[in-house]
Amino acid sequence: MKLIVGLGNPGEQYKLTRHNIGFIFIDEYLKEKKITNFTEKYKSLFVNTNYNGDKVFYQKPLTFMNLSGEAVGEAIRFFKIDPKTELFVIYDDMDMQFGKLKIKQNGSAGGHNGIKSIISHVGNEFVRIKFGIGKPKTKEETLGFVLGKFTPEEKEVLRDSREKIFNLIDDIKDDMPTQKLMNKYNSKK
């Protein structure tokens, strides 16, 4: 069993913002695979699929970023998913340059409120898939920056990153061990 979560905020005004990188990649991956049967469950948009006899769930919490753990926690408890080995969360990271990818097994929230919420509901041992969005010039600009739309250059990097993210999700579904995922996908720069 696998639960692959993309973090973001619901609503049109947030749709193509930096903070919604998790939603964007889940949406594009499922569209590519022609999976369109999202249902509203577990305080989220949720898809239940089978892959080679294994259950693979995709989740986009509708709780807004700061309460993402409520949605993830509900799905984890209902399906008896082991967060340490079966939970994978895709989200934005301001501490990395735009387009950089980093996979971690556990750790702190690093200031990300969505991750902080998930940790409070399921513990801190789960696989994090961080996609760099860069930083604003000043701390005061943070909210506007993460909720801001992509620049033309960023859109190009996003397009170039799709294949890597899609391959990563495929490798997760194929049971590639986390250490191998890190070796294969963590940006070298």
C-alpha positions as CSV (number, residue, x, y, z in Angstrom):
1,M,0.0,0.0,0.0
2,K,1.1,3.6,-0.7
3,L,-0.3,7.0,0.0
4,I,1.1,9.7,-2.2
5,V,0.1,13.2,-1.0
6,G,0.5,16.5,-2.8
7,L,0.3,19.5,-0.6
8,G,-1.4,22.8,-1.5
9,N,-4.4,25.0,-0.9
10,P,-7.8,24.5,-2.4
11,G,-9.4,27.2,-4.5
12,E,-8.9,28.8,-7.9
13,Q,-6.9,31.7,-6.4
14,Y,-4.2,29.3,-5.2
15,K,-4.2,27.0,-8.2
16,L,-1.0,27.8,-9.9
17,T,1.0,29.2,-7.0
18,R,4.4,28.1,-5.6
19,H,2.8,26.8,-2.4
20,N,0.6,24.4,-4.5
21,I,3.5,22.5,-6.1
22,G,2.3,19.2,-4.6
23,F,-1.2,19.6,-6.0
24,I,0.2,20.6,-9.4
25,F,2.4,17.5,-9.7
26,I,-0.3,15.1,-8.4
27,D,-2.8,16.6,-10.9
28,E,-0.4,16.4,-13.8
29,Y,0.7,12.8,-13.0
30,L,-2.9,11.6,-12.7
31,K,-3.9,13.4,-15.9
32,E,-1.0,11.8,-17.7
33,K,-2.2,8.4,-16.4
34,K,-5.8,9.2,-17.4
35,I,-7.0,8.8,-13.7
36,T,-9.8,11.3,-13.1
37,N,-11.9,9.7,-10.5
38,F,-11.2,12.0,-7.5
39,T,-13.8,11.7,-4.7
40,E,-14.1,14.0,-1.7
41,K,-13.1,11.8,1.3
42,Y,-10.9,12.2,4.4
43,K,-11.1,16.0,4.2
44,S,-9.4,15.8,0.8
45,L,-9.7,15.0,-2.9
46,F,-8.8,11.3,-2.9
47,V,-8.1,8.6,-5.6
48,N,-7.9,4.9,-4.9
49,T,-6.0,2.9,-7.6
50,N,-4.5,-0.5,-8.0
51,Y,-1.0,-1.0,-9.4
52,N,0.3,-4.5,-10.0
53,G,-2.0,-5.8,-7.3
54,D,-1.0,-3.1,-4.8
55,K,-3.3,-0.3,-3.6
56,V,-1.9,3.2,-4.4
57,F,-3.8,6.2,-3.0
58,Y,-3.4,9.8,-4.1
59,Q,-4.5,12.6,-1.8
60,K,-4.9,16.4,-2.1
61,P,-6.0,17.8,1.4
62,L,-8.8,20.3,1.2
63,T,-8.1,21.6,4.8
64,F,-5.7,24.4,3.6
65,M,-2.0,23.9,4.0
66,N,-1.7,24.6,7.8
67,L,-4.2,21.7,8.6
68,S,-3.0,19.1,6.0
69,G,-2.3,16.6,8.8
70,E,-6.0,16.3,9.6
71,A,-6.7,14.9,6.1
72,V,-3.6,12.8,5.9
73,G,-4.2,11.4,9.4
74,E,-7.7,10.4,8.5
75,A,-6.6,8.4,5.5
76,I,-3.7,6.9,7.4
77,R,-5.9,5.6,10.2
78,F,-8.7,4.4,7.9
79,F,-6.5,2.3,5.6
80,K,-4.0,1.4,8.4
81,I,-1.1,2.8,6.4
82,D,2.3,2.7,8.0
83,P,3.7,6.3,7.5
84,K,7.3,5.1,7.9
85,T,7.2,3.0,4.7
86,E,3.9,3.9,2.9
87,L,3.5,7.7,3.1
88,F,5.1,10.0,0.5
89,V,4.5,13.8,0.7
90,I,5.3,16.2,-2.2
91,Y,5.6,19.8,-1.3
92,D,7.4,23.1,-1.8
93,D,10.6,24.1,-0.1
94,M,11.8,27.7,0.1
95,D,15.3,26.7,1.3
96,M,16.2,25.2,-2.0
97,Q,16.6,26.9,-5.4
98,F,13.7,26.6,-7.8
99,G,13.5,23.2,-9.4
100,K,15.9,21.4,-7.1
101,L,14.5,18.1,-5.8
102,K,15.3,16.5,-2.4
103,I,13.9,13.3,-0.8
104,K,14.3,12.8,2.9
105,Q,13.1,9.9,5.1
106,N,12.3,12.0,8.2
107,G,13.3,15.1,10.1
108,S,11.8,18.4,11.2
109,A,9.2,20.5,9.4
110,G,11.8,23.0,8.4
111,G,9.3,25.8,8.9
112,H,6.7,24.3,6.5
113,N,3.3,24.5,8.2
114,G,1.8,21.7,6.1
115,I,4.6,19.3,7.2
116,K,4.3,20.5,10.8
117,S,0.6,19.6,10.7
118,I,1.3,16.2,9.2
119,I,4.0,15.5,11.9
120,S,1.5,16.4,14.6
121,H,-1.0,13.8,13.3
122,V,1.2,10.9,12.1
123,G,4.7,11.5,13.5
124,N,7.8,12.6,11.7
125,E,8.9,9.4,10.0
126,F,7.5,9.6,6.5
127,V,9.1,10.3,3.1
128,R,9.3,13.9,2.1
129,I,9.6,14.9,-1.5
130,K,10.7,18.5,-1.5
131,F,10.7,20.7,-4.6
132,G,12.6,23.9,-4.3
133,I,10.8,27.2,-5.0
134,G,13.5,29.6,-4.0
135,K,13.2,32.4,-1.5
136,P,11.8,36.0,-1.5
137,K,14.3,38.9,-1.0
138,T,13.0,39.6,2.5
139,K,11.2,37.7,5.2
140,E,8.2,40.1,5.0
141,E,7.6,39.0,1.4
142,T,7.3,35.3,2.3
143,L,3.5,35.1,2.2
144,G,3.2,36.9,-1.1
145,F,6.0,34.9,-2.6
146,V,4.7,31.4,-1.7
147,L,1.2,32.3,-2.7
148,G,2.5,34.1,-5.9
149,K,2.2,32.8,-9.4
150,F,5.2,31.3,-11.3
151,T,7.4,33.5,-13.4
152,P,7.8,32.5,-17.1
153,E,11.3,31.1,-16.2
154,E,9.8,29.0,-13.3
155,K,7.1,27.7,-15.6
156,E,9.8,26.4,-18.0
157,V,11.7,24.7,-15.1
158,L,8.4,23.1,-13.9
159,R,7.8,21.7,-17.4
160,D,11.3,20.3,-17.4
161,S,10.8,18.8,-13.9
162,R,7.6,16.9,-14.8
163,E,9.3,13.8,-16.3
164,K,11.6,13.5,-13.2
165,I,8.6,13.8,-10.8
166,F,6.6,11.3,-12.9
167,N,9.5,8.8,-12.9
168,L,9.9,9.3,-9.2
169,I,6.2,8.5,-8.6
170,D,6.5,5.4,-10.8
171,D,9.6,4.3,-8.8
172,I,7.6,4.7,-5.6
173,K,4.8,2.5,-7.0
174,D,7.5,0.0,-8.0
175,D,8.7,-0.3,-4.4
176,M,12.1,1.3,-4.9
177,P,13.6,1.6,-1.4
178,T,13.8,5.1,0.0
179,Q,17.6,5.1,0.0
180,K,17.7,4.3,-3.7
181,L,15.1,7.0,-4.4
182,M,17.4,9.5,-2.6
183,N,20.5,8.3,-4.5
184,K,18.7,8.6,-7.8
185,Y,16.7,11.8,-7.4
186,N,18.3,14.1,-4.9
187,S,19.8,17.0,-6.9
188,K,23.5,16.9,-7.0
189,K,24.0,20.7,-7.2
